[in-house]
Amino acid sequence: MKNISRRSFIKLTSASAVALAHSMSIHEFAEAAGQPPLPVGTPILVIVTLNGGNDGLNTVVPYSDSIYKSLRPQLAYTEEQVLPIGDGLALNGSMIGLKSLWDKNQLAIVRGVGYPNPDRSHFSSMAIWQSASRTPIKTGWIGRWIETQPENPFLAISLGTTLPALFQGEKRSGTVLPLTGLTPPTGMLASDYAKTSKKTRRDGQLSASAARSMRDLFTVAETVAPILKNPAPPAADLPTVIGGNAGGESNLSAQFETVAKLIAAGVPTRVWSVSLGGFDTHANELSAQSLLLGTVSNSISKFMSQMRTIGRSRDVTIMVYSEFGRRVRANASNGTDHGTSGPVFIIGERVVGGFHGEQPPLNALRDGDLAVTTDFRSVYGSVIESVLRTPVDRVINGWNDRLAMFTA
């Protein structure tokens, strides 16, 4: 194989140098291991993004409302199919884990969440949710929060391969950690890369950044891989099924497993981001959405059990959101099309459990859609102030509203 010169290496990596700077390196994990672990009692936020636009009406189900049944006769659930939680509402029947958290007053359901003049484009609406701005801006609300804090590459970590807009700051951003870790080059290629990664006094800023990225790749593989191979904390207080904890495997559960391992290891991370796709249910919604919601519910309940095992359950708050809800009326394919408002879930032991915000009435639709009764920035305001311990207007310019969703 042809040897790789420093010049060709820099050329190859220059286009991706900024992205590499946001990838978690093993070198940084090694440095973190030498730092004091995140103190018990430090609030931790886990953000769960449901990509595709989750149907809120079949998540928090108005099963006793005759209008609900008449507008979606093939999609409407009966009382026997759901998990009633009061006020004529119920959780989807697959959400047994979240129902148990509701019964413990550890689940807050914020109803009718959205923003004025809703946008039904997946891309545009997700950009609004992740930036917390109705007008286009380049930064995410967590990215702006990062820039209010002392520099720390572990402060906010997203599980996956792409930095979400949510974590994008003006000068500093969050970090990406691939779910399976990083695999370094081997053989002659590894030897060539090792040579190009060495520091020289002639290095400019870009050269030094690219070389350090390669050094980090080797260090990460040596340090992080063993951490990820360690068993996750047990979920000791969950019911068991055939000898194992209840809840099946999914990509989301694997993301939560990784978060659980790293929290247990004391990594100094305040914000985690995980996600699950598939919620764009234009056809055959009932079975598809129920399976997805079951995955969300099982993954979260198992994770919270793991946090109780390691003594971190009071520190952790989980926020679950989607870019929009769905239309009230079913379509001809037994699915639903892009809509407006929907519920947001806030989960944790410091949460004021129960309903927050007004349920959008089905007899007062806005052009066939649910009304927005709670501005999503009010949810963020509560989280920024109570979990991230930062004044709201330092993150969302000109916004100071919040909901009473947390205990002192």
Residue pairs with C-beta under 8 A, 6 or more apart in sequence:
1 188
1 189
1 192
3 192
4 12
4 189
4 192
4 193
4 196
5 196
6 195
6 196
6 200
6 207
6 211
9 193
9 196
9 210
9 211
9 214
10 206
10 207
10 210
13 20
13 210
13 213
13 214
14 206
14 210
17 206
17 209
17 210
17 213
19 163
20 209
20 210
20 213
21 209
21 213
22 163
22 173
22 174
22 175
22 176
23 175
23 176
23 177
23 182
23 213
24 153
24 154
24 157
24 175
24 176
24 177
24 220
24 224
25 213
25 216
25 217
25 219
25 220
26 182
26 216
26 217
26 218
26 219
26 220
26 221
26 222
26 223
26 224
26 225
27 212
27 215
27 216
27 219
27 220
27 223
28 153
28 154
28 216
28 220
29 219
29 220
29 223
29 224
29 227
29 267
30 219
30 223
32 154
32 267
32 268
33 223
33 265
35 268
36 268
37 265
37 266
37 267
37 268
38 44
38 263
38 266
38 267
38 268
38 269
38 270
40 311
40 312
40 315
41 314
41 315
42 270
42 315
43 270
43 315
43 317
43 386
43 387
43 388
43 389
44 263
44 269
44 270
44 271
44 272
44 312
44 315
44 316
44 317
44 387
45 270
45 271
45 272
45 316
45 317
45 318
45 319
45 383
45 387
45 388
46 259
46 271
46 272
46 273
46 274
46 303
46 316
46 317
46 318
46 319
47 142
47 166
47 271
47 272
47 273
47 274
47 318
47 319
47 321
48 252
48 274
48 275
48 276
48 296
48 300
48 318
48 319
48 320
48 321
49 164
49 166
49 273
49 274
49 275
49 276
49 321
49 322
50 275
50 276
50 279
50 292
50 296
50 320
50 321
50 322
51 122
51 126
51 275
51 276
51 277
51 278
51 279
51 322
51 323
52 122
52 277
52 278
52 279
52 280
52 281
52 322
52 323
53 122
53 125
53 279
53 280
53 322
53 323
53 324
53 325
53 326
53 338
53 339
54 279
54 289
54 322
54 325
54 326
54 342
55 279
55 281
55 285
55 289
55 325
55 326
55 336
55 339
55 342
56 325
56 326
56 341
56 342
56 343
56 370
57 68
57 72
57 325
57 326
57 328
57 370
58 75
58 77
58 92
58 285
58 286
58 289
59 91
59 92
59 95
59 289
59 293
59 342
59 343
60 89
60 90
60 91
60 109
60 111
60 343
61 68
61 77
61 82
61 89
61 90
61 91
61 92
62 68
62 88
62 89
62 359
62 362
63 76
63 77
63 78
63 79
63 81
63 82
63 84
63 88
63 89
63 90
64 79
64 88
65 88
65 362
67 362
67 363
68 76
68 362
69 76
71 328
71 329
71 330
71 362
72 328
72 329
72 330
72 336
73 330
74 330
74 334
75 285
75 286
75 330
75 334
75 335
75 336
77 90
77 92
77 93
79 90
81 93
82 90
82 91
82 92
82 93
83 90
83 91
83 92
83 93
83 95
83 96
83 99
84 90
85 91
85 99
85 102
85 109
86 355
87 355
87 359
89 355
89 359
91 98
91 99
91 102
92 289
92 290
92 293
93 290
94 290
94 291
94 293
94 294
94 297
95 293
95 294
95 296
95 297
96 294
96 297
96 301
97 246
97 247
97 297
97 298
97 300
97 301
97 302
98 107
98 296
98 297
98 300
98 301
98 345
98 347
99 297
100 301
101 107
101 300
101 301
101 304
101 347
101 353
102 109
102 353
104 353
105 351
105 352
105 353
105 354
106 304
106 347
106 348
106 349
106 351
106 353
107 345
107 346
107 347
107 351
107 353
108 345
108 346
108 347
108 351
108 352
108 353
108 354
108 355
108 356
108 405
109 343
109 344
109 345
109 354
109 355
109 356
110 343
110 344
110 345
110 346
110 356
110 357
110 374
110 379
110 403
110 405
111 343
111 355
111 356
111 357
111 358
111 359
111 360
111 373
111 374
112 341
112 342
112 343
112 357
112 358
112 359
112 360
112 370
112 371
112 372
112 373
112 374
113 321
113 341
113 342
113 343
113 344
113 357
113 372
113 374
113 375
113 376
113 379
114 324
114 325
114 340
114 341
114 342
114 372
114 374
114 375
114 376
115 128
115 134
115 372
115 375
115 376
115 377
116 134
116 372
116 375
117 134
118 125
118 324
118 339
118 340
118 341
118 369
118 372
119 125
119 128
119 324
120 324
120 338
120 339
120 340
122 280
122 323
122 338
125 323
125 324
126 165
126 323
127 136
127 165
128 134
128 323
129 321
129 323
129 376
130 140
130 141
130 164
130 165
130 166
131 137
131 139
131 140
131 141
131 165
132 140
132 141
132 376
132 377
132 380
132 395
132 396
132 399
133 396
138 168
138 170
139 168
139 169
139 170
140 164
140 165
140 166
140 167
140 168
140 169
141 166
141 380
141 384
141 395
141 396
142 156
142 166
142 167
142 174
142 271
142 273
143 166
143 167
143 168
143 169
143 170
143 172
143 173
143 174
144 169
144 170
144 394
144 395
144 396
145 156
145 271
145 384
145 388
145 390
145 394
145 395
146 155
146 156
146 167
146 169
146 172
146 173
146 174
147 169
147 170
147 171
147 172
148 390
148 394
148 395
149 155
149 270
151 172
152 268
153 175
154 175
154 267
154 268
154 269
155 174
155 175
155 268
155 269
155 270
155 271
156 167
156 174
156 175
156 269
156 270
156 271
156 272
156 273
157 174
157 175
157 176
157 177
157 262
157 267
157 269
157 271
157 272
157 273
158 164
158 166
158 167
158 174
158 175
158 176
158 177
158 272
158 273
158 274
159 177
159 179
159 255
159 258
159 259
159 272
159 273
159 274
159 275
160 176
160 177
160 178
160 179
160 255
160 273
160 275
161 176
161 178
162 176
163 173
163 174
163 176
164 174
164 273
164 275
166 174
166 273
167 173
167 174
167 175
167 273
168 174
174 271
174 273
177 224
177 258
179 251
179 254
179 255
179 258
180 228
181 220
181 221
181 224
181 225
181 228
182 217
182 220
182 221
182 224
183 221
184 190
184 217
184 218
184 220
184 221
185 193
185 217
190 218
193 214
193 217
194 214
194 218
196 211
196 214
197 211
197 212
197 214
197 215
197 218
198 211
199 208
199 211
203 211
227 261
227 262
227 265
228 258
228 261
230 261
232 257
232 260
232 261
232 264
232 306
233 260
233 261
233 264
233 306
233 307
233 309
233 310
234 245
234 306
234 309
235 245
235 302
235 303
235 305
235 306
235 309
236 305
236 308
236 309
237 305
237 308
237 309
238 245
238 246
238 247
238 301
238 302
238 305
239 245
239 246
240 246
245 302
245 305
246 298
246 302
247 253
247 298
247 299
247 301
247 302
248 295
248 298
250 276
250 295
250 299
251 276
252 274
252 275
252 276
252 295
252 296
252 299
253 295
253 298
253 299
253 302
255 274
255 275
255 299
256 274
256 299
256 300
256 302
256 303
259 272
259 274
259 303
260 303
260 306
260 307
260 310
262 269
263 269
263 307
263 310
263 312
263 316
264 306
264 310
264 312
270 388
271 388
276 292
276 295
276 296
278 288
278 292
279 289
279 292
279 322
281 288
281 289
281 326
281 335
281 336
282 331
282 333
282 335
282 336
282 337
283 331
283 333
283 334
283 335
284 333
284 334
284 335
285 330
285 334
285 335
285 336
286 334
296 320
300 318
300 320
300 347
303 318
304 313
304 316
304 318
304 347
307 313
307 315
307 316
313 348
313 349
314 348
314 349
314 350
316 348
317 346
317 347
317 348
317 350
317 351
317 383
317 387
317 406
318 345
318 346
318 347
318 348
319 344
319 345
319 346
319 347
319 379
319 383
320 344
320 345
320 346
320 347
321 344
321 345
321 376
321 379
322 342
324 338
324 339
324 340
324 341
324 342
325 339
325 340
325 341
325 342
325 370
326 336
326 337
326 338
326 339
326 342
327 336
327 337
327 338
327 339
327 368
327 369
328 339
328 362
328 365
328 368
328 369
328 370
329 336
329 368
330 336
331 337
339 369
339 370
340 366
340 369
340 370
340 371
340 372
341 360
341 369
341 370
341 371
341 372
341 373
341 374
342 370
344 376
344 379
346 379
346 382
346 383
346 405
350 386
350 406
350 407
351 405
351 406
351 407
352 404
352 405
352 406
352 407
356 374
356 403
356 404
356 405
357 373
357 374
357 403
358 373
358 374
359 373
360 370
360 371
360 372
360 373
361 371
362 370
364 371
365 371
374 403
375 401
377 396
377 399
377 401
378 401
378 402
378 403
379 403
379 405
380 392
380 395
380 396
381 392
381 396
381 399
381 400
381 401
381 402
381 403
382 402
382 403
382 404
382 405
382 406
384 390
384 391
384 392
384 395
384 396
385 391
385 392
385 402
386 402
386 405
386 406
387 406
388 395
392 399
392 400
392 401
392 402
393 399
393 400
